[in-house]
Amino acid sequence: MYRDTLSLLGPVLPVLSFLGRLPTAMCQLGSLLLVAETSGSLTTAGLAGGALAAGQTVAGPVIGRLADRRGQRGVVLAASLANAVAVAALVLAALAHMATGWLVVLGVLAGATVPQVGPLARTRSVALARRSGADDRLVGTVLSFEGTLDEVSFVLGPALVGLAAALAHPAAALLTAAALLAICGTAFALHPSAAVAEGGEGDATTRTGAAERGRLPGSAYALRVAMVLQGAMFGASQAGITALTEKLGAPAQAGLVYAAMGVMSAAVGLSMAAVPARIGLPTRWRAATAALVVLSVPLLFVDSLVGLYAVVTVLGAAYAPHLITVFGLTERTVPASRLAESMAFLTSGIVGGQALALALSGRLADTHGAPAAFAVAVVAAALCALLSFWVRTHDPRPLRGALQHRQAQRSE
């Protein structure tokens, strides 16, 4: 199935989309390390990093909505160049030891101009698949492939930042991210596949009219909440891992533990294409959330570095199935004319949930230890499970298929 996916997308688009989304994974940690080193204040660094996350959380869906309405090419091009300038300005401001207020403002701008390459790449890939007449199984494989690219970028991005900080300076990592944004973001914007996701307002085969374009089913909002909770699991896990490795006298292991989780998640994400088509997306969602609960509970009892590696790595096996399934359900649920916006909402939900949970669980870890932070992750997993069993997802595709059939009969 992945051979069909690569044949569908071509050799260039996946490379551009991966390199275009890599800066997003680099900037969060990179801004924290840079401001911490130049200001000497973790509080200032946290404010700058939080501002970046807040900007991305709020503006991400707006960029997705603009891409739905006006096409991806111009929106991504403008956002990529603006983001490159904003990130470079944040670096220069930090190196110049500017006041905290300016760093926060530039952090907001750097977050608000993130070009949302990941969500928009998903939208393009799905559009290419649907246009080629692909069945839902191939669409699911495409989403698994895109999810794996995200996972790899989230692992590789922080690793590159850490390497640059060790060999040179955190500024080098952020300037590299700015260059990638300017070059690869521009190339992604101008790639011919952008046209596939642009025209759709008048495409009757994938839309049921103006009323559908303006309306989302309640399940779409529930899926967004699920992604916020998934982000909360990421943030709480990160805080708990950091607290426990510090307690065990091995703080340098925190990044490696988190990377191990990401590698496992990416590997399982690739294997999702092998899940039989008869197992529907709602069933997969419930199974994934149940796995999140079962596999997160051992976090509360881990007390050694070896145990931490084992528990966190195994937990990573549940992350990708949940992420990929929620993206798949969203693709099946929302009107095609609001797909980019909805994908951006999901990604922004992860960022926002992670930032909020990191702030909360970080305080809990400081006062009550790592188990308190991990408890936040377990609660988020339980809420995800409750949501998956309570919500009934709505798939308008049979209706679209019926409309397409009727239109074909009329044309004959």
C-alpha positions as CSV (number, residue, x, y, z in Angstrom):
1,M,0.0,0.0,0.0
2,Y,2.9,2.4,0.7
3,R,4.1,1.8,-2.8
4,D,0.8,3.0,-4.1
5,T,1.0,6.0,-1.7
6,L,4.5,7.0,-3.0
7,S,3.3,6.6,-6.6
8,L,0.3,8.8,-5.9
9,L,2.3,11.6,-4.1
10,G,5.4,11.4,-6.2
11,P,9.0,11.6,-4.9
12,V,9.2,15.4,-4.3
13,L,6.1,16.3,-2.4
14,P,6.8,14.1,0.7
15,V,10.4,15.4,0.9
16,L,9.2,19.1,0.7
17,S,6.4,18.5,3.2
18,F,8.7,16.8,5.7
19,L,11.4,19.5,5.5
20,G,8.7,22.2,5.6
21,R,7.2,20.8,8.8
22,L,10.6,20.2,10.5
23,P,11.0,23.8,11.6
24,T,7.8,23.6,13.6
25,A,9.3,20.8,15.6
26,M,12.6,22.7,16.1
27,C,11.2,26.1,17.1
28,Q,9.5,25.2,20.3
29,L,12.6,23.7,22.0
30,G,14.9,26.0,20.1
31,S,13.3,29.1,21.4
32,L,13.3,27.8,25.0
33,L,17.0,27.0,24.9
34,L,18.0,30.2,23.1
35,V,16.1,32.5,25.5
36,A,17.3,30.6,28.5
37,E,20.9,30.9,27.4
38,T,20.8,34.6,26.4
39,S,18.6,35.8,29.3
40,G,19.7,33.5,32.0
41,S,16.1,33.1,33.1
42,L,14.0,30.0,32.7
43,T,10.9,32.1,33.5
44,T,11.7,34.3,30.5
45,A,12.3,31.3,28.3
46,G,9.0,29.8,29.4
47,L,7.2,33.0,28.5
48,A,8.7,33.1,25.1
49,G,8.1,29.5,24.4
50,G,4.5,29.7,25.7
51,A,3.9,32.8,23.5
52,L,5.1,30.8,20.5
53,A,2.7,27.9,21.3
54,A,-0.2,30.3,22.0
55,G,0.3,32.0,18.6
56,Q,0.3,28.8,16.8
57,T,-2.7,27.4,18.6
58,V,-4.8,30.5,17.9
59,A,-3.7,31.3,14.3
60,G,-3.3,27.7,13.0
61,P,-7.0,27.2,12.2
62,V,-7.2,30.7,10.7
63,I,-4.4,29.8,8.2
64,G,-6.2,26.5,7.4
65,R,-9.5,28.4,6.8
66,L,-7.7,30.9,4.5
67,A,-6.2,27.9,2.6
68,D,-9.7,26.4,2.2
69,R,-11.1,29.6,0.9
70,R,-8.3,31.1,-1.2
71,G,-6.1,28.1,-2.0
72,Q,-2.9,26.8,-0.4
73,R,-0.4,28.4,-2.8
74,G,-0.6,32.0,-1.8
75,V,-1.4,31.4,1.9
76,V,1.5,29.0,2.5
77,L,3.9,31.2,0.5
78,A,3.1,34.3,2.6
79,A,3.1,32.4,5.9
80,S,6.4,30.6,5.1
81,L,8.2,33.8,4.4
82,A,6.6,35.7,7.3
83,N,7.5,32.8,9.6
84,A,11.1,32.8,8.5
85,V,11.4,36.5,9.1
86,A,9.7,36.2,12.6
87,V,11.9,33.4,13.7
88,A,15.0,35.2,12.5
89,A,13.8,38.3,14.4
90,L,13.3,36.3,17.6
91,V,16.9,35.1,17.3
92,L,18.3,38.5,16.8
93,A,16.2,39.9,19.7
94,A,17.4,37.2,22.0
95,L,21.0,37.7,21.1
96,A,20.6,41.4,21.6
97,H,19.2,40.8,25.1
98,M,16.0,42.7,24.4
99,A,13.3,43.0,27.1
100,T,11.0,40.1,27.9
101,G,8.0,41.9,26.4
102,W,9.6,42.1,23.0
103,L,10.6,38.4,23.1
104,V,7.0,37.5,24.0
105,V,5.6,39.6,21.1
106,L,8.1,38.0,18.6
107,G,7.3,34.6,20.0
108,V,3.6,35.2,19.3
109,L,4.4,36.3,15.8
110,A,6.7,33.3,15.2
111,G,3.8,31.0,16.3
112,A,1.0,32.8,14.5
113,T,2.8,32.6,11.2
114,V,3.6,28.9,11.2
115,P,2.5,27.8,7.7
116,Q,0.8,24.6,8.8
117,V,2.6,22.5,6.3
118,G,1.6,19.3,8.1
119,P,-2.2,19.8,8.1
120,L,-2.1,21.2,4.6
121,A,0.0,18.3,3.3
122,R,-2.6,15.9,4.7
123,T,-5.3,17.9,2.8
124,R,-3.3,17.7,-0.4
125,S,-2.6,14.1,-0.1
126,V,-6.2,13.2,0.6
127,A,-7.3,15.3,-2.3
128,L,-4.8,13.6,-4.6
129,A,-6.1,10.2,-3.4
130,R,-9.8,11.1,-3.8
131,R,-9.2,12.6,-7.2
132,S,-7.5,9.4,-8.4
133,G,-10.5,7.3,-7.3
134,A,-8.7,5.7,-4.3
135,D,-10.7,3.7,-1.8
136,D,-10.9,4.4,1.9
137,R,-8.1,1.9,2.6
138,L,-5.6,3.8,0.4
139,V,-6.7,7.1,2.0
140,G,-6.1,5.5,5.4
141,T,-2.6,4.5,4.2
142,V,-1.9,8.1,3.0
143,L,-2.9,9.4,6.5
144,S,-0.7,6.8,8.1
145,F,2.2,7.9,6.0
146,E,1.5,11.6,6.8
147,G,1.3,10.7,10.5
148,T,4.6,9.0,10.3
149,L,6.2,12.0,8.7
150,D,4.9,14.1,11.7
151,E,6.2,11.6,14.2
152,V,9.7,11.5,12.6
153,S,9.8,15.3,12.4
154,F,8.8,15.6,16.1
155,V,11.7,13.3,17.0
156,L,14.3,14.6,14.6
157,G,13.5,18.3,15.2
158,P,14.4,18.5,18.9
159,A,17.4,16.2,18.3
160,L,18.7,18.6,15.7
161,V,18.2,21.5,18.1
162,G,20.1,19.6,20.9
163,L,22.9,18.8,18.5
164,A,23.2,22.4,17.3
165,A,23.1,23.7,20.9
166,A,25.9,21.3,21.9
167,L,28.1,21.9,18.9
168,A,27.5,25.7,18.4
169,H,24.6,27.7,19.8
170,P,20.8,27.4,20.0
171,A,20.6,30.3,17.6
172,A,22.2,28.1,14.9
173,A,19.2,25.7,15.2
174,L,16.6,28.5,14.9
175,L,18.4,30.2,12.0
176,T,18.5,26.8,10.2
177,A,14.8,26.5,10.8
178,A,14.2,29.9,9.3
179,A,16.2,28.9,6.2
180,L,14.2,25.7,5.9
181,L,11.0,27.7,6.2
182,A,12.0,30.2,3.5
183,I,13.3,27.5,1.0
184,C,11.2,24.4,1.6
185,G,8.0,26.3,2.7
186,T,8.2,28.2,-0.6
187,A,8.8,25.1,-2.6
188,F,5.9,23.3,-0.9
189,A,3.6,26.3,-1.7
190,L,4.6,26.4,-5.3
191,H,4.5,22.6,-5.9
192,P,1.9,21.7,-8.6
193,S,-0.1,19.6,-6.0
194,A,-1.3,22.9,-4.4
195,A,-3.8,23.2,-7.3
196,V,-5.5,20.0,-6.3
197,A,-6.6,21.4,-3.0
198,E,-7.6,24.8,-4.4
199,G,-10.5,24.4,-6.6
200,G,-12.8,22.8,-4.7
201,E,-15.6,25.3,-3.9
202,G,-17.4,24.3,-7.0
203,D,-16.6,20.6,-7.1
204,A,-20.0,18.9,-6.8
205,T,-18.5,15.5,-6.5
206,T,-17.1,16.2,-3.0
207,R,-19.6,18.8,-1.7
208,T,-23.3,18.9,-1.0
209,G,-23.8,22.6,-1.3
210,A,-23.4,25.8,0.6
211,A,-25.3,24.5,3.6
212,E,-22.8,21.7,4.1
213,R,-19.8,24.0,3.6
214,G,-20.8,26.1,6.5
215,R,-21.9,23.4,8.9
216,L,-19.8,20.9,11.0
217,P,-21.3,17.9,12.8
218,G,-20.9,17.8,16.6
219,S,-18.5,14.8,16.2
220,A,-16.0,17.1,14.5
221,Y,-15.7,19.2,17.6
222,A,-15.4,16.1,19.8
223,L,-12.5,15.0,17.6
224,R,-10.8,18.4,18.2
225,V,-11.2,17.9,22.0
226,A,-9.6,14.5,21.6
227,M,-6.5,16.1,20.0
228,V,-6.3,18.6,22.8
229,L,-6.3,15.7,25.3
230,Q,-3.7,13.9,23.2
231,G,-1.5,17.0,23.4
232,A,-2.1,17.1,27.1
233,M,-0.7,13.5,27.3
234,F,2.4,14.7,25.4
235,G,2.9,17.7,27.7
236,A,2.3,15.7,30.9
237,S,4.6,12.9,29.8
238,Q,7.3,15.4,28.9
239,A,7.1,17.0,32.4
240,G,7.1,13.6,34.1
241,I,10.0,12.2,32.2
242,T,12.0,15.4,32.9
243,A,11.2,15.2,36.6
244,L,12.0,11.5,37.0
245,T,15.3,11.6,35.0
246,E,16.4,14.5,37.2
247,K,15.5,12.6,40.3
248,L,17.4,9.6,39.1
249,G,20.5,11.8,38.4
250,A,20.3,11.4,34.6
251,P,18.7,14.5,33.2
252,A,20.4,14.1,29.8
253,Q,18.4,11.0,29.3
254,A,15.0,12.9,29.1
255,G,15.3,13.7,25.4
256,L,16.4,10.1,24.6
257,V,13.4,8.6,26.5
258,Y,11.0,10.9,24.6
259,A,12.7,10.1,21.3
260,A,12.3,6.4,22.0
261,M,8.6,6.9,22.4
262,G,8.5,8.8,19.1
263,V,10.4,6.1,17.2
264,M,8.0,3.5,18.5
265,S,5.0,5.6,17.6
266,A,6.3,6.2,14.1
267,A,7.0,2.5,13.5
268,V,3.5,1.5,14.7
269,G,2.0,4.3,12.6
270,L,3.5,2.8,9.4
271,S,2.0,-0.6,10.3
272,M,-1.5,0.9,10.5
273,A,-1.9,0.3,6.8
274,A,-2.0,-3.4,7.5
275,V,-5.2,-3.1,9.7
276,P,-8.0,-4.9,7.9
277,A,-10.5,-2.6,6.2
278,R,-13.4,-4.4,8.0
279,I,-12.3,-2.8,11.3
280,G,-13.9,0.6,10.9
281,L,-12.5,3.9,12.1
282,P,-14.8,4.2,15.2
283,T,-13.7,0.8,16.4
284,R,-10.1,1.7,15.8
285,W,-10.6,4.9,17.8
286,R,-12.0,3.1,20.8
287,A,-9.3,0.5,20.7
288,A,-6.6,3.2,20.5
289,T,-8.0,5.1,23.4
290,A,-8.4,2.0,25.5
291,A,-4.7,1.2,24.8
292,L,-3.8,4.8,25.9
293,V,-5.4,4.2,29.2
294,V,-4.0,0.7,29.8
295,L,-0.5,1.6,28.7
296,S,-0.3,5.0,30.5
297,V,-1.2,3.6,34.0
298,P,2.2,2.0,34.6
299,L,3.7,5.5,34.4
300,L,2.3,6.1,37.9
301,F,4.5,3.3,39.3
302,V,7.8,3.6,37.4
303,D,10.8,4.4,39.5
304,S,13.9,3.4,37.5
305,L,15.5,4.6,34.3
306,V,15.2,1.2,32.6
307,G,11.6,1.0,33.7
308,L,10.9,4.5,32.3
309,Y,12.4,3.6,28.9
310,A,10.3,0.4,28.8
311,V,7.0,2.0,29.9
312,V,7.3,5.1,27.8
313,T,8.4,3.2,24.7
314,V,5.5,0.8,24.9
315,L,3.1,3.7,25.5
316,G,4.3,5.2,22.2
317,A,2.7,2.3,20.4
318,A,-0.7,3.7,21.2
319,Y,0.0,7.3,20.2
320,A,0.2,6.9,16.4
321,P,-3.0,4.8,16.1
322,H,-4.9,7.4,18.0
323,L,-3.5,10.3,16.0
324,I,-4.0,8.7,12.6
325,T,-7.5,7.5,13.4
326,V,-8.6,10.9,14.6
327,F,-7.2,12.5,11.4
328,G,-9.0,9.8,9.4
329,L,-12.3,10.3,11.2
330,T,-12.0,14.0,10.6
331,E,-11.4,13.5,6.9
332,R,-14.5,11.3,6.7
333,T,-16.6,13.7,8.9
334,V,-16.1,17.3,7.8
335,P,-17.1,18.9,4.5
336,A,-14.3,18.8,2.0
337,S,-14.4,22.6,1.7
338,R,-13.4,22.9,5.4
339,L,-10.8,20.1,5.5
340,A,-7.7,22.2,5.7
341,E,-9.2,24.3,8.5
342,S,-10.2,21.1,10.4
343,M,-6.8,19.5,10.0
344,A,-5.2,22.7,11.3
345,F,-7.5,22.7,14.3
346,L,-6.3,19.2,15.2
347,T,-2.7,20.1,15.0
348,S,-3.3,23.4,16.9
349,G,-5.2,21.4,19.5
350,I,-2.1,19.2,20.1
351,V,0.1,22.2,20.5
352,G,-2.3,24.0,22.8
353,G,-3.0,20.9,24.9
354,Q,0.7,20.2,25.2
355,A,1.5,23.7,26.4
356,L,-1.3,23.8,28.9
357,A,-0.5,20.4,30.3
358,L,3.2,21.1,30.4
359,A,2.6,24.2,32.5
360,L,0.2,22.4,34.9
361,S,2.1,19.1,35.2
362,G,5.4,20.9,35.5
363,R,4.2,22.6,38.7
364,L,2.8,19.3,40.0
365,A,6.1,17.6,39.4
366,D,7.9,20.3,41.2
367,T,5.7,19.9,44.3
368,H,4.6,16.3,44.3
369,G,7.1,14.5,42.0
370,A,6.9,12.8,38.6
371,P,3.9,10.6,39.5
372,A,1.8,13.7,39.8
373,A,2.7,14.8,36.3
374,F,2.1,11.3,34.9
375,A,-1.3,11.3,36.6
376,V,-2.3,14.2,34.3
377,A,-1.4,12.0,31.3
378,V,-3.5,9.1,32.7
379,V,-6.5,11.4,33.3
380,A,-6.2,12.8,29.7
381,A,-6.1,9.2,28.4
382,A,-9.2,8.3,30.4
383,L,-11.1,11.3,29.0
384,C,-10.1,10.4,25.5
385,A,-11.5,6.9,26.1
386,L,-14.8,8.2,27.4
387,L,-15.0,10.6,24.4
388,S,-14.5,7.8,21.9
389,F,-17.2,5.6,23.4
390,W,-19.6,8.4,23.8
391,V,-19.4,10.2,20.5
392,R,-21.0,8.9,17.3
393,T,-19.1,9.9,14.3
394,H,-20.9,11.1,11.2
395,D,-19.6,10.1,7.7
396,P,-21.2,12.1,4.9
397,R,-19.4,10.2,2.2
398,P,-22.3,7.9,1.3
399,L,-24.5,11.0,0.8
400,R,-21.7,12.5,-1.4
401,G,-21.5,9.2,-3.4
402,A,-25.3,9.2,-4.0
403,L,-25.1,12.8,-5.2
404,Q,-22.3,12.0,-7.5
405,H,-24.3,9.0,-8.9
406,R,-27.3,11.1,-9.5
407,Q,-25.3,13.8,-11.2
408,A,-23.7,11.2,-13.4
409,Q,-27.1,9.9,-14.4
410,R,-28.3,13.5,-15.3
411,S,-25.2,14.0,-17.5
412,E,-26.0,10.9,-19.4
